[in-house]
Amino acid sequence: MQTNKIFLILSIVCLSWTSNSQTEGEIDVNKDIDIVKVYTQVVNEGYGTISIYKELANACYFRSDYSESKKWFEKLFSEVEPQEKILLYRYQQSLKALKLYTEDNVYLTNFEID
């Protein structure tokens, strides 16, 4: 009976050690990808789309790179009429951070946050 308990405990320890050693070697390849660099290169190669401009604008905004954020929001808004209020809000905040906010901005006229 005592041998069975020891064998069972030893088996559990060995299995957990084996499974732990297998997961330690895994590498997350997406961890170090800079989405701004990748999307900027895609746009520079001439493959810019509305969704890429939106991703770039949001990514730059959240990195507090407001000049780049402004650039990509304006590129996005030149392609499509802004529908999402959150995008307009982020654009407005980018302009405020750059001290470029003016009332006569065509994208911000009649803009109110609910």
Backbone bond lengths (Angstrom), bond angles and torsions (degrees), N, CA, C in turn:
res aa  C-N    CA-C-N  psi(-1)  N-CA   C-N-CA  omega(-1)  CA-C   N-CA-C  phi
1 M - - - 1.442 - - 1.532 110.04 -
2 Q 1.320 115.41 -44.14 1.463 120.53 179.85 1.528 110.33 -63.75
3 T 1.297 117.68 -36.98 1.471 121.53 179.83 1.519 110.80 -67.11
4 N 1.319 117.26 -35.85 1.469 119.92 178.35 1.527 111.38 -65.02
5 K 1.318 116.05 -40.51 1.465 119.57 178.97 1.525 110.88 -64.39
6 I 1.317 115.93 -43.61 1.463 120.11 179.66 1.521 109.88 -64.64
7 F 1.309 118.01 -43.13 1.457 122.32 178.91 1.529 110.55 -62.50
8 L 1.319 117.91 -42.56 1.461 122.28 179.52 1.530 111.20 -63.89
9 I 1.309 117.44 -46.22 1.464 121.46 179.01 1.525 110.60 -64.04
10 L 1.305 116.99 -43.16 1.460 121.46 178.43 1.524 111.20 -62.85
11 S 1.309 117.28 -39.49 1.469 121.42 178.24 1.527 111.60 -64.54
12 I 1.317 116.53 -43.45 1.470 120.74 179.63 1.523 110.41 -63.89
13 V 1.308 117.69 -42.90 1.458 121.76 179.50 1.527 110.26 -62.97
14 C 1.309 117.17 -44.61 1.467 120.82 -179.28 1.527 111.46 -65.12
15 L 1.316 117.71 -41.55 1.467 121.05 179.34 1.517 111.83 -65.45
16 S 1.313 116.35 -43.08 1.465 118.56 179.68 1.521 111.11 -67.86
17 W 1.313 117.96 -36.98 1.456 121.31 177.89 1.518 110.78 -65.86
18 T 1.331 117.62 -40.48 1.460 122.32 179.30 1.521 110.85 -65.98
19 S 1.304 117.75 -45.62 1.460 120.05 -179.09 1.528 110.88 -67.34
20 N 1.319 118.27 -34.61 1.459 121.81 178.07 1.527 110.70 -67.59
21 S 1.292 118.13 -40.51 1.457 120.82 -178.80 1.525 111.26 -69.05
22 Q 1.320 118.79 -27.32 1.454 121.41 178.46 1.523 111.46 -74.44
23 T 1.316 119.09 -33.40 1.456 121.04 -178.04 1.521 112.56 -82.51
24 E 1.318 119.34 -20.61 1.456 121.22 -178.89 1.516 111.88 -68.76
25 G 1.312 119.17 -27.66 1.455 122.45 -176.12 1.516 114.28 -83.51
26 E 1.322 118.53 -7.54 1.459 120.89 -178.03 1.521 110.73 -71.65
27 I 1.330 115.62 141.80 1.456 121.69 -179.27 1.520 108.51 -120.58
28 D 1.314 116.28 133.38 1.455 121.24 175.96 1.526 107.49 -89.54
29 V 1.336 117.03 105.61 1.457 120.75 -176.04 1.517 112.56 -72.04
30 N 1.320 118.49 -20.00 1.455 121.22 -179.02 1.518 113.19 -86.10
31 K 1.317 117.49 -4.79 1.454 121.69 -174.13 1.527 112.42 -65.53
32 D 1.309 117.40 -37.98 1.449 120.93 -172.54 1.527 113.96 -104.06
33 I 1.311 118.57 13.80 1.456 120.79 -179.97 1.522 109.13 -82.31
34 D 1.321 116.21 127.19 1.465 121.78 177.42 1.518 107.79 -93.08
35 I 1.323 116.10 105.69 1.459 121.62 -174.54 1.526 111.74 -63.22
36 V 1.315 117.41 -33.14 1.461 120.21 179.82 1.527 110.10 -66.02
37 K 1.323 116.81 -43.77 1.470 120.10 178.27 1.527 111.30 -62.18
38 V 1.305 115.64 -45.02 1.463 120.03 -177.60 1.523 110.69 -64.28
39 Y 1.327 117.05 -49.22 1.459 119.92 -178.67 1.520 112.34 -67.69
40 T 1.322 117.72 -34.74 1.464 120.40 176.88 1.520 110.42 -64.00
41 Q 1.309 116.60 -40.27 1.459 120.31 177.88 1.533 110.47 -65.82
42 V 1.316 117.07 -38.94 1.470 120.57 178.03 1.524 110.12 -62.26
43 V 1.324 117.21 -43.59 1.463 121.22 179.12 1.522 110.53 -65.87
44 N 1.335 117.21 -41.62 1.458 120.73 178.83 1.524 112.61 -62.92
45 E 1.321 116.47 -28.25 1.461 120.74 177.39 1.526 112.25 -82.57
46 G 1.332 116.43 -2.11 1.457 120.49 174.75 1.515 115.18 94.24
47 Y 1.312 117.74 16.67 1.460 120.89 -177.60 1.526 112.54 -112.25
48 G 1.315 117.05 30.23 1.466 120.52 -179.02 1.517 111.73 -69.59
49 T 1.312 115.54 138.57 1.459 121.70 176.61 1.524 108.46 -128.91
50 I 1.297 115.27 170.48 1.461 120.95 179.57 1.523 110.60 -60.14
51 S 1.310 117.32 -43.42 1.467 119.85 -178.55 1.534 111.38 -66.93
52 I 1.319 117.45 -33.77 1.469 120.27 177.68 1.526 109.90 -68.97
53 Y 1.335 117.57 -42.41 1.458 120.44 177.71 1.533 110.76 -60.98
54 K 1.320 115.40 -39.88 1.463 120.14 178.90 1.526 111.00 -64.57
55 E 1.325 116.92 -45.14 1.467 121.15 178.79 1.528 111.20 -62.91
56 L 1.333 116.81 -42.42 1.457 120.14 179.35 1.528 111.25 -64.52
57 A 1.328 116.31 -43.90 1.465 120.03 -179.98 1.521 110.88 -61.32
58 N 1.318 117.18 -46.17 1.460 120.97 -179.75 1.528 111.81 -66.90
59 A 1.333 116.90 -42.31 1.465 120.32 -179.27 1.524 110.75 -63.13
60 C 1.322 116.82 -44.04 1.468 120.10 178.83 1.526 110.89 -66.73
61 Y 1.318 116.69 -38.29 1.462 120.49 178.13 1.530 110.66 -60.25
62 F 1.324 117.17 -46.99 1.461 120.34 -177.87 1.520 112.95 -72.60
63 R 1.320 117.42 -17.53 1.461 120.86 174.35 1.525 111.34 -89.92
64 S 1.318 116.46 1.94 1.472 123.63 -178.46 1.523 112.10 63.67
65 D 1.313 116.82 28.56 1.462 122.31 173.56 1.523 106.46 -97.57
66 Y 1.328 115.45 78.93 1.455 120.90 -168.06 1.527 113.43 -71.82
67 S 1.311 118.22 -29.47 1.465 118.89 178.34 1.531 110.34 -67.52
68 E 1.325 117.06 -42.17 1.471 120.20 176.27 1.527 110.51 -68.89
69 S 1.304 116.24 -38.01 1.457 120.73 177.76 1.522 110.57 -59.80
70 K 1.315 116.62 -46.13 1.465 122.13 178.01 1.525 110.30 -58.19
71 K 1.315 115.95 -45.18 1.463 121.37 -179.47 1.528 111.55 -58.02
72 W 1.336 116.09 -46.54 1.458 119.57 -176.08 1.526 112.34 -76.43
73 F 1.339 117.31 -32.82 1.463 118.83 174.72 1.526 110.16 -64.17
74 E 1.319 117.36 -42.45 1.464 119.98 179.97 1.521 111.39 -66.82
75 K 1.319 117.00 -36.89 1.472 120.18 176.12 1.529 109.82 -64.61
76 L 1.324 116.76 -42.12 1.459 121.81 178.10 1.526 110.48 -62.07
77 F 1.323 116.58 -47.14 1.465 120.81 -176.88 1.525 111.93 -70.35
78 S 1.330 117.99 -23.59 1.462 119.73 176.52 1.533 110.89 -74.91
79 E 1.316 116.23 -24.11 1.464 120.77 179.64 1.529 112.41 -86.39
80 V 1.322 116.53 -37.59 1.461 120.75 -174.86 1.529 109.12 -143.88
81 E 1.297 116.12 145.38 1.467 121.69 177.47 1.536 108.73 -65.54
82 P 1.334 117.29 127.90 1.474 118.95 -177.77 1.531 111.29 -65.52
83 Q 1.318 115.95 125.68 1.461 122.51 -179.95 1.528 111.96 -109.63
84 E 1.298 116.61 -33.60 1.461 120.79 -176.43 1.523 109.90 -85.53
85 K 1.304 115.80 123.73 1.465 120.73 -178.02 1.528 111.62 -66.22
86 I 1.304 116.73 -29.83 1.461 118.91 -178.88 1.528 110.53 -66.61
87 L 1.315 117.26 -33.75 1.465 119.94 177.17 1.520 110.70 -67.09
88 L 1.315 116.29 -41.94 1.460 119.94 177.07 1.524 111.05 -64.03
89 Y 1.310 116.14 -38.99 1.463 120.68 178.12 1.527 110.51 -62.59
90 R 1.312 117.09 -45.74 1.462 120.79 -179.65 1.523 111.03 -65.64
91 Y 1.323 116.23 -37.73 1.463 120.37 176.51 1.530 109.13 -63.30
92 Q 1.312 116.74 -44.85 1.460 121.90 179.16 1.533 110.41 -60.54
93 Q 1.304 117.31 -43.49 1.462 121.17 179.53 1.528 111.32 -66.49
94 S 1.321 117.16 -35.58 1.463 120.82 176.14 1.521 110.28 -63.45
95 L 1.330 116.44 -43.50 1.459 120.45 178.41 1.525 111.27 -64.29
96 K 1.311 116.52 -40.13 1.461 119.89 178.53 1.526 110.97 -64.10
97 A 1.318 116.40 -40.54 1.461 119.82 179.81 1.528 111.21 -64.92
98 L 1.331 116.34 -32.26 1.463 121.35 178.58 1.527 112.12 -87.73
99 K 1.329 116.02 -1.11 1.469 123.34 -176.94 1.529 111.12 59.58
100 L 1.329 115.82 39.67 1.460 122.26 179.17 1.522 112.22 -116.11
101 Y 1.309 116.56 8.38 1.455 120.23 -176.47 1.521 110.08 -70.61
102 T 1.319 116.11 124.36 1.465 121.54 176.02 1.517 108.69 -132.96
103 E 1.286 115.65 153.65 1.466 121.06 -179.06 1.529 112.58 -72.15
104 D 1.322 118.16 -22.63 1.460 120.18 -176.37 1.531 113.04 -90.54
105 N 1.310 118.06 12.21 1.459 121.20 177.49 1.524 109.09 -67.24
106 V 1.318 116.33 125.99 1.461 121.80 -173.87 1.530 112.56 -62.04
107 Y 1.312 118.55 -29.73 1.457 120.90 -178.24 1.522 112.77 -81.22
108 L 1.308 116.41 -18.96 1.457 119.64 -174.59 1.523 113.69 -106.04
109 T 1.319 118.36 -0.26 1.458 120.04 177.74 1.522 109.46 -67.95
110 N 1.289 116.44 137.11 1.466 124.64 -179.03 1.522 111.94 58.70
111 F 1.305 117.17 31.05 1.470 121.23 179.32 1.516 109.26 -98.89
112 E 1.308 114.75 122.58 1.451 121.26 176.14 1.513 109.03 -135.50
113 I 1.300 116.19 141.67 1.466 120.64 177.50 1.517 107.74 -93.07
114 D 1.315 114.97 131.94 1.473 120.04 179.00 1.497 112.57 -71.46
